[in-house]
């Protein structure tokens, strides 16, 4: 009997446990997310303004340096309309610190029920990592439809994502690959409709940030924006 309700498989990832619609929409429309490691928080705001000026008003600041939280705090308060996420979230404490610093979304290289629960409690749009069918299923059961695929190149690259997309189509699973992605292999990922965004450090490498090479970073961002604009859209 058709009572008008959606099948369970379609409802599963779309609840309050997943990403907020506005964050998904912004990441999906930019398609490229600079992943950055900031050694000196003073450079965070200048970096954000450089990326915004290049048409890429978003970044994931990895919590791999002591300066990361201060950088997120400064960007969130000083750069209007810039989407700043906290990456490399490994513990619930880090996730809570990221929320307190003003992060707009969180990213983890893997999936953990504890981190997922902490993101829900904090109402933080959250992208956990998954590279196997079992991990994807676990993340989907916790309500996540948008997943990081890391390390992308080492985990089979675009071909692996294409193979994993088909069996999970009913759950609406979408991927954000990162790890080993550069201008030379970007097109292969952009060609996949199930890839909602692509992350990487190639746009703003740690050394370039530390050296204040914002012109170089801006040029790399503009090139990535142009490449993404020429690609088929995400589903
Ligand atoms: C990440 O945390 O997403 C990765 O370290 C990015 O990998 P890359 O340096 O190869 O882009």
py3Dmol code that shows the C-alpha trace and the ligand (Angstrom):
import py3Dmol

protein = """\
ATOM      1  CA  UNK A   1       0.000   0.000   0.000  1.00  0.00           C
ATOM      2  CA  UNK A   2       1.295   3.419  -0.893  1.00  0.00           C
ATOM      3  CA  UNK A   3       0.717   5.736   2.066  1.00  0.00           C
ATOM      4  CA  UNK A   4       2.827   8.514   0.563  1.00  0.00           C
ATOM      5  CA  UNK A   5       5.687   8.105   3.018  1.00  0.00           C
ATOM      6  CA  UNK A   6       9.251   7.653   1.776  1.00  0.00           C
ATOM      7  CA  UNK A   7      10.877   4.259   2.084  1.00  0.00           C
ATOM      8  CA  UNK A   8      13.003   3.860   5.213  1.00  0.00           C
ATOM      9  CA  UNK A   9      16.214   3.839   3.156  1.00  0.00           C
ATOM     10  CA  UNK A  10      15.517   7.349   1.913  1.00  0.00           C
ATOM     11  CA  UNK A  11      14.735   8.746   5.342  1.00  0.00           C
ATOM     12  CA  UNK A  12      17.775   7.319   7.094  1.00  0.00           C
ATOM     13  CA  UNK A  13      20.510   9.872   6.373  1.00  0.00           C
ATOM     14  CA  UNK A  14      18.422  12.973   6.069  1.00  0.00           C
ATOM     15  CA  UNK A  15      17.553  13.711   9.689  1.00  0.00           C
ATOM     16  CA  UNK A  16      19.013  16.028  12.265  1.00  0.00           C
ATOM     17  CA  UNK A  17      22.059  13.801  12.606  1.00  0.00           C
ATOM     18  CA  UNK A  18      23.541  14.775   9.255  1.00  0.00           C
ATOM     19  CA  UNK A  19      24.831  17.978   7.737  1.00  0.00           C
ATOM     20  CA  UNK A  20      22.763  21.119   7.775  1.00  0.00           C
ATOM     21  CA  UNK A  21      21.260  21.877   4.387  1.00  0.00           C
ATOM     22  CA  UNK A  22      22.917  25.269   4.105  1.00  0.00           C
ATOM     23  CA  UNK A  23      26.425  23.931   4.767  1.00  0.00           C
ATOM     24  CA  UNK A  24      25.890  21.100   2.288  1.00  0.00           C
ATOM     25  CA  UNK A  25      24.647  23.576  -0.283  1.00  0.00           C
ATOM     26  CA  UNK A  26      27.661  25.845   0.107  1.00  0.00           C
ATOM     27  CA  UNK A  27      30.230  23.022  -0.022  1.00  0.00           C
ATOM     28  CA  UNK A  28      28.444  21.439  -2.986  1.00  0.00           C
ATOM     29  CA  UNK A  29      28.276  24.662  -4.919  1.00  0.00           C
ATOM     30  CA  UNK A  30      31.984  25.469  -4.412  1.00  0.00           C
ATOM     31  CA  UNK A  31      32.916  21.791  -4.889  1.00  0.00           C
ATOM     32  CA  UNK A  32      36.466  22.551  -3.634  1.00  0.00           C
ATOM     33  CA  UNK A  33      37.447  22.857   0.028  1.00  0.00           C
ATOM     34  CA  UNK A  34      40.982  24.018   0.836  1.00  0.00           C
ATOM     35  CA  UNK A  35      42.365  21.926   3.704  1.00  0.00           C
ATOM     36  CA  UNK A  36      44.873  23.990   5.655  1.00  0.00           C
ATOM     37  CA  UNK A  37      47.388  23.523   8.422  1.00  0.00           C
ATOM     38  CA  UNK A  38      48.048  26.855  10.102  1.00  0.00           C
ATOM     39  CA  UNK A  39      51.179  27.187  12.216  1.00  0.00           C
ATOM     40  CA  UNK A  40      50.567  30.840  13.124  1.00  0.00           C
ATOM     41  CA  UNK A  41      47.010  31.970  13.917  1.00  0.00           C
ATOM     42  CA  UNK A  42      47.839  35.478  12.703  1.00  0.00           C
ATOM     43  CA  UNK A  43      47.798  34.179   9.124  1.00  0.00           C
ATOM     44  CA  UNK A  44      44.303  32.694   9.342  1.00  0.00           C
ATOM     45  CA  UNK A  45      42.327  35.847   8.584  1.00  0.00           C
ATOM     46  CA  UNK A  46      44.603  36.889   5.700  1.00  0.00           C
ATOM     47  CA  UNK A  47      44.330  33.404   4.262  1.00  0.00           C
ATOM     48  CA  UNK A  48      40.527  33.439   4.527  1.00  0.00           C
ATOM     49  CA  UNK A  49      40.358  36.838   2.810  1.00  0.00           C
ATOM     50  CA  UNK A  50      42.658  35.585   0.051  1.00  0.00           C
ATOM     51  CA  UNK A  51      40.479  32.536  -0.573  1.00  0.00           C
ATOM     52  CA  UNK A  52      37.265  34.580  -0.473  1.00  0.00           C
ATOM     53  CA  UNK A  53      38.780  37.052  -2.930  1.00  0.00           C
ATOM     54  CA  UNK A  54      39.567  34.149  -5.245  1.00  0.00           C
ATOM     55  CA  UNK A  55      35.943  32.997  -5.176  1.00  0.00           C
ATOM     56  CA  UNK A  56      36.452  30.213  -2.627  1.00  0.00           C
ATOM     57  CA  UNK A  57      34.994  31.473   0.671  1.00  0.00           C
ATOM     58  CA  UNK A  58      35.573  28.313   2.693  1.00  0.00           C
ATOM     59  CA  UNK A  59      38.261  26.182   4.265  1.00  0.00           C
ATOM     60  CA  UNK A  60      38.841  23.296   6.627  1.00  0.00           C
ATOM     61  CA  UNK A  61      41.405  24.158   9.296  1.00  0.00           C
ATOM     62  CA  UNK A  62      42.940  20.933  10.547  1.00  0.00           C
ATOM     63  CA  UNK A  63      43.462  20.669  14.293  1.00  0.00           C
ATOM     64  CA  UNK A  64      47.038  19.529  13.769  1.00  0.00           C
ATOM     65  CA  UNK A  65      48.671  22.654  15.116  1.00  0.00           C
ATOM     66  CA  UNK A  66      48.301  24.490  18.432  1.00  0.00           C
ATOM     67  CA  UNK A  67      47.268  27.590  16.450  1.00  0.00           C
ATOM     68  CA  UNK A  68      44.307  25.945  14.706  1.00  0.00           C
ATOM     69  CA  UNK A  69      41.562  26.854  17.189  1.00  0.00           C
ATOM     70  CA  UNK A  70      42.725  30.459  17.466  1.00  0.00           C
ATOM     71  CA  UNK A  71      42.757  30.694  13.672  1.00  0.00           C
ATOM     72  CA  UNK A  72      39.191  29.335  13.460  1.00  0.00           C
ATOM     73  CA  UNK A  73      38.054  31.777  16.166  1.00  0.00           C
ATOM     74  CA  UNK A  74      39.557  34.763  14.358  1.00  0.00           C
ATOM     75  CA  UNK A  75      38.205  33.781  10.943  1.00  0.00           C
ATOM     76  CA  UNK A  76      34.699  33.093  12.279  1.00  0.00           C
ATOM     77  CA  UNK A  77      34.541  36.488  13.968  1.00  0.00           C
ATOM     78  CA  UNK A  78      36.439  38.663  11.469  1.00  0.00           C
ATOM     79  CA  UNK A  79      35.597  37.335   7.996  1.00  0.00           C
ATOM     80  CA  UNK A  80      31.863  37.637   7.298  1.00  0.00           C
ATOM     81  CA  UNK A  81      30.199  35.015   5.095  1.00  0.00           C
ATOM     82  CA  UNK A  82      33.270  32.782   5.199  1.00  0.00           C
ATOM     83  CA  UNK A  83      32.602  29.105   5.934  1.00  0.00           C
ATOM     84  CA  UNK A  84      35.276  27.799   8.290  1.00  0.00           C
ATOM     85  CA  UNK A  85      35.378  24.160   9.316  1.00  0.00           C
ATOM     86  CA  UNK A  86      37.483  22.261  11.829  1.00  0.00           C
ATOM     87  CA  UNK A  87      39.243  19.189  10.442  1.00  0.00           C
ATOM     88  CA  UNK A  88      41.118  16.196  11.804  1.00  0.00           C
ATOM     89  CA  UNK A  89      38.620  15.895  14.676  1.00  0.00           C
ATOM     90  CA  UNK A  90      39.652  12.808  16.621  1.00  0.00           C
ATOM     91  CA  UNK A  91      38.067  13.335  20.045  1.00  0.00           C
ATOM     92  CA  UNK A  92      34.816  14.721  21.430  1.00  0.00           C
ATOM     93  CA  UNK A  93      36.851  17.300  23.328  1.00  0.00           C
ATOM     94  CA  UNK A  94      38.334  18.594  20.074  1.00  0.00           C
ATOM     95  CA  UNK A  95      34.859  18.759  18.543  1.00  0.00           C
ATOM     96  CA  UNK A  96      33.542  20.751  21.504  1.00  0.00           C
ATOM     97  CA  UNK A  97      36.557  23.084  21.334  1.00  0.00           C
ATOM     98  CA  UNK A  98      35.935  23.600  17.617  1.00  0.00           C
ATOM     99  CA  UNK A  99      32.299  24.526  18.278  1.00  0.00           C
ATOM    100  CA  UNK A 100      33.372  26.929  21.018  1.00  0.00           C
ATOM    101  CA  UNK A 101      35.822  28.544  18.582  1.00  0.00           C
ATOM    102  CA  UNK A 102      32.967  29.144  16.127  1.00  0.00           C
ATOM    103  CA  UNK A 103      33.566  26.418  13.538  1.00  0.00           C
ATOM    104  CA  UNK A 104      30.683  26.123  11.081  1.00  0.00           C
ATOM    105  CA  UNK A 105      31.261  22.445  10.356  1.00  0.00           C
ATOM    106  CA  UNK A 106      33.501  19.585  11.463  1.00  0.00           C
ATOM    107  CA  UNK A 107      35.398  16.890   9.592  1.00  0.00           C
ATOM    108  CA  UNK A 108      37.004  13.691  10.848  1.00  0.00           C
ATOM    109  CA  UNK A 109      39.232  11.266   8.945  1.00  0.00           C
ATOM    110  CA  UNK A 110      37.194   8.367  10.329  1.00  0.00           C
ATOM    111  CA  UNK A 111      33.846   7.436  11.816  1.00  0.00           C
ATOM    112  CA  UNK A 112      33.142   7.071  15.514  1.00  0.00           C
ATOM    113  CA  UNK A 113      29.742   6.872  17.180  1.00  0.00           C
ATOM    114  CA  UNK A 114      31.050   9.051  20.025  1.00  0.00           C
ATOM    115  CA  UNK A 115      32.122  11.850  17.672  1.00  0.00           C
ATOM    116  CA  UNK A 116      28.878  11.568  15.749  1.00  0.00           C
ATOM    117  CA  UNK A 117      26.901  11.855  18.986  1.00  0.00           C
ATOM    118  CA  UNK A 118      28.935  14.850  20.112  1.00  0.00           C
ATOM    119  CA  UNK A 119      28.276  16.585  16.778  1.00  0.00           C
ATOM    120  CA  UNK A 120      24.547  15.998  17.143  1.00  0.00           C
ATOM    121  CA  UNK A 121      24.588  17.286  20.728  1.00  0.00           C
ATOM    122  CA  UNK A 122      26.478  20.403  19.628  1.00  0.00           C
ATOM    123  CA  UNK A 123      24.362  20.778  16.449  1.00  0.00           C
ATOM    124  CA  UNK A 124      27.582  20.902  14.434  1.00  0.00           C
ATOM    125  CA  UNK A 125      27.267  19.871  10.772  1.00  0.00           C
ATOM    126  CA  UNK A 126      29.694  16.969  10.659  1.00  0.00           C
ATOM    127  CA  UNK A 127      31.440  14.985   7.912  1.00  0.00           C
ATOM    128  CA  UNK A 128      32.888  11.725   9.269  1.00  0.00           C
ATOM    129  CA  UNK A 129      35.298   9.641   7.222  1.00  0.00           C
ATOM    130  CA  UNK A 130      34.550   6.274   5.614  1.00  0.00           C
ATOM    131  CA  UNK A 131      36.373   4.364   2.872  1.00  0.00           C
ATOM    132  CA  UNK A 132      34.849   0.869   3.096  1.00  0.00           C
ATOM    133  CA  UNK A 133      31.325  -0.459   2.655  1.00  0.00           C
ATOM    134  CA  UNK A 134      31.209  -1.393   6.337  1.00  0.00           C
ATOM    135  CA  UNK A 135      32.305   2.069   7.478  1.00  0.00           C
ATOM    136  CA  UNK A 136      29.832   3.752   5.135  1.00  0.00           C
ATOM    137  CA  UNK A 137      27.020   1.607   6.537  1.00  0.00           C
ATOM    138  CA  UNK A 138      28.001   2.434  10.118  1.00  0.00           C
ATOM    139  CA  UNK A 139      28.069   6.161   9.351  1.00  0.00           C
ATOM    140  CA  UNK A 140      24.733   5.972   7.509  1.00  0.00           C
ATOM    141  CA  UNK A 141      23.149   4.146  10.459  1.00  0.00           C
ATOM    142  CA  UNK A 142      24.171   7.113  12.606  1.00  0.00           C
ATOM    143  CA  UNK A 143      22.423   9.456  10.183  1.00  0.00           C
ATOM    144  CA  UNK A 144      25.319  10.645   8.016  1.00  0.00           C
ATOM    145  CA  UNK A 145      24.916  10.900   4.258  1.00  0.00           C
ATOM    146  CA  UNK A 146      27.918  13.156   3.488  1.00  0.00           C
ATOM    147  CA  UNK A 147      31.218  11.396   4.150  1.00  0.00           C
ATOM    148  CA  UNK A 148      34.893  12.180   3.836  1.00  0.00           C
ATOM    149  CA  UNK A 149      36.819   9.625   1.760  1.00  0.00           C
ATOM    150  CA  UNK A 150      40.367   9.645   3.097  1.00  0.00           C
ATOM    151  CA  UNK A 151      43.090   8.999   2.074  1.00  0.00           C
ATOM    152  CA  UNK A 152      41.468   9.170  -1.347  1.00  0.00           C
ATOM    153  CA  UNK A 153      44.290   8.268  -3.711  1.00  0.00           C
ATOM    154  CA  UNK A 154      45.659   5.535  -1.483  1.00  0.00           C
ATOM    155  CA  UNK A 155      42.149   4.086  -0.979  1.00  0.00           C
ATOM    156  CA  UNK A 156      41.505   3.491  -4.655  1.00  0.00           C
ATOM    157  CA  UNK A 157      40.820   7.017  -5.849  1.00  0.00           C
ATOM    158  CA  UNK A 158      37.927   8.036  -8.070  1.00  0.00           C
ATOM    159  CA  UNK A 159      37.417   4.449  -9.279  1.00  0.00           C
ATOM    160  CA  UNK A 160      36.820   3.240  -5.721  1.00  0.00           C
ATOM    161  CA  UNK A 161      34.311   6.039  -5.059  1.00  0.00           C
ATOM    162  CA  UNK A 162      32.461   5.200  -8.275  1.00  0.00           C
ATOM    163  CA  UNK A 163      32.228   1.543  -7.206  1.00  0.00           C
ATOM    164  CA  UNK A 164      31.028   2.423  -3.697  1.00  0.00           C
ATOM    165  CA  UNK A 165      28.427   4.903  -4.966  1.00  0.00           C
ATOM    166  CA  UNK A 166      26.216   2.338  -6.710  1.00  0.00           C
ATOM    167  CA  UNK A 167      25.337   0.081  -3.757  1.00  0.00           C
ATOM    168  CA  UNK A 168      24.683   3.060  -1.484  1.00  0.00           C
ATOM    169  CA  UNK A 169      22.605   5.071  -3.952  1.00  0.00           C
ATOM    170  CA  UNK A 170      19.394   4.296  -2.039  1.00  0.00           C
ATOM    171  CA  UNK A 171      20.872   5.992   1.034  1.00  0.00           C
ATOM    172  CA  UNK A 172      21.918   9.100  -0.873  1.00  0.00           C
ATOM    173  CA  UNK A 173      25.550   8.746   0.173  1.00  0.00           C
ATOM    174  CA  UNK A 174      27.846  11.532  -1.061  1.00  0.00           C
ATOM    175  CA  UNK A 175      31.625  11.745  -0.749  1.00  0.00           C
ATOM    176  CA  UNK A 176      34.252  14.388  -0.045  1.00  0.00           C
ATOM    177  CA  UNK A 177      37.564  12.825  -1.104  1.00  0.00           C
ATOM    178  CA  UNK A 178      40.815  14.218   0.279  1.00  0.00           C
ATOM    179  CA  UNK A 179      44.353  12.899   0.338  1.00  0.00           C
ATOM    180  CA  UNK A 180      46.664  13.012  -2.658  1.00  0.00           C
ATOM    181  CA  UNK A 181      44.379  15.194  -4.794  1.00  0.00           C
ATOM    182  CA  UNK A 182      46.180  17.740  -6.974  1.00  0.00           C
ATOM    183  CA  UNK A 183      45.380  19.689 -10.170  1.00  0.00           C
ATOM    184  CA  UNK A 184      46.598  16.677 -12.185  1.00  0.00           C
ATOM    185  CA  UNK A 185      43.939  14.294 -10.843  1.00  0.00           C
ATOM    186  CA  UNK A 186      41.207  16.757  -9.816  1.00  0.00           C
ATOM    187  CA  UNK A 187      39.124  16.161 -12.960  1.00  0.00           C
ATOM    188  CA  UNK A 188      38.666  12.462 -12.212  1.00  0.00           C
ATOM    189  CA  UNK A 189      36.948  13.326  -8.921  1.00  0.00           C
ATOM    190  CA  UNK A 190      34.969  16.259 -10.314  1.00  0.00           C
ATOM    191  CA  UNK A 191      33.518  13.900 -12.925  1.00  0.00           C
ATOM    192  CA  UNK A 192      31.682  11.919 -10.221  1.00  0.00           C
ATOM    193  CA  UNK A 193      28.181  13.232  -9.362  1.00  0.00           C
ATOM    194  CA  UNK A 194      28.401  11.492  -5.956  1.00  0.00           C
ATOM    195  CA  UNK A 195      31.389  13.690  -5.020  1.00  0.00           C
ATOM    196  CA  UNK A 196      29.842  16.728  -3.368  1.00  0.00           C
ATOM    197  CA  UNK A 197      33.170  18.401  -2.607  1.00  0.00           C
ATOM    198  CA  UNK A 198      36.895  17.762  -2.927  1.00  0.00           C
ATOM    199  CA  UNK A 199      39.388  18.690  -0.250  1.00  0.00           C
ATOM    200  CA  UNK A 200      43.108  19.095  -0.253  1.00  0.00           C
ATOM    201  CA  UNK A 201      46.149  21.039   0.795  1.00  0.00           C
ATOM    202  CA  UNK A 202      47.378  21.772  -2.727  1.00  0.00           C
ATOM    203  CA  UNK A 203      45.711  25.194  -2.797  1.00  0.00           C
ATOM    204  CA  UNK A 204      47.264  26.474   0.427  1.00  0.00           C
ATOM    205  CA  UNK A 205      50.184  24.276   1.482  1.00  0.00           C
ATOM    206  CA  UNK A 206      51.510  24.797   5.007  1.00  0.00           C
ATOM    207  CA  UNK A 207      54.821  26.250   3.808  1.00  0.00           C
ATOM    208  CA  UNK A 208      53.112  28.747   1.494  1.00  0.00           C
ATOM    209  CA  UNK A 209      50.892  29.947   4.353  1.00  0.00           C
ATOM    210  CA  UNK A 210      53.870  30.252   6.706  1.00  0.00           C
ATOM    211  CA  UNK A 211      55.790  32.222   4.075  1.00  0.00           C
ATOM    212  CA  UNK A 212      52.835  34.550   3.512  1.00  0.00           C
ATOM    213  CA  UNK A 213      52.650  33.621  -0.178  1.00  0.00           C
ATOM    214  CA  UNK A 214      49.061  34.759  -0.544  1.00  0.00           C
ATOM    215  CA  UNK A 215      49.366  35.668  -4.218  1.00  0.00           C
ATOM    216  CA  UNK A 216      50.436  32.128  -5.042  1.00  0.00           C
ATOM    217  CA  UNK A 217      47.623  30.731  -2.882  1.00  0.00           C
ATOM    218  CA  UNK A 218      45.090  33.045  -4.527  1.00  0.00           C
ATOM    219  CA  UNK A 219      46.196  31.929  -7.986  1.00  0.00           C
ATOM    220  CA  UNK A 220      45.878  28.257  -7.021  1.00  0.00           C
ATOM    221  CA  UNK A 221      42.401  28.928  -5.614  1.00  0.00           C
ATOM    222  CA  UNK A 222      41.269  30.746  -8.766  1.00  0.00           C
ATOM    223  CA  UNK A 223      42.552  27.855 -10.900  1.00  0.00           C
ATOM    224  CA  UNK A 224      40.646  25.331  -8.774  1.00  0.00           C
ATOM    225  CA  UNK A 225      37.459  27.412  -8.971  1.00  0.00           C
ATOM    226  CA  UNK A 226      37.776  27.555 -12.774  1.00  0.00           C
ATOM    227  CA  UNK A 227      38.345  23.801 -13.019  1.00  0.00           C
ATOM    228  CA  UNK A 228      35.321  23.098 -10.818  1.00  0.00           C
ATOM    229  CA  UNK A 229      33.144  25.496 -12.817  1.00  0.00           C
ATOM    230  CA  UNK A 230      33.953  23.605 -16.003  1.00  0.00           C
ATOM    231  CA  UNK A 231      33.070  20.205 -14.488  1.00  0.00           C
ATOM    232  CA  UNK A 232      29.687  18.488 -14.467  1.00  0.00           C
ATOM    233  CA  UNK A 233      27.691  19.393 -11.341  1.00  0.00           C
ATOM    234  CA  UNK A 234      27.392  17.174  -8.273  1.00  0.00           C
ATOM    235  CA  UNK A 235      24.145  15.251  -7.900  1.00  0.00           C
TER     236      UNK A 235
END
"""
ligand_1 = """\
11
LIG
C 43.346 15.865 4.917
O 43.438 15.930 6.130
O 42.274 15.975 4.333
C 44.572 15.519 4.142
O 45.722 15.629 4.909
C 44.722 16.276 2.875
O 45.627 15.549 2.112
P 46.581 16.246 1.043
O 47.649 16.959 1.843
O 47.161 15.123 0.240
O 45.761 17.175 0.226
"""
view = py3Dmol.view(width=600, height=400)
view.addModel(protein, "pdb")
view.setStyle({"model": 0}, {"cartoon": {"style": "trace"}})
view.addModel(ligand_1, "xyz")
view.setStyle({"model": 1}, {"stick": {}})
view.zoomTo()
view.show()
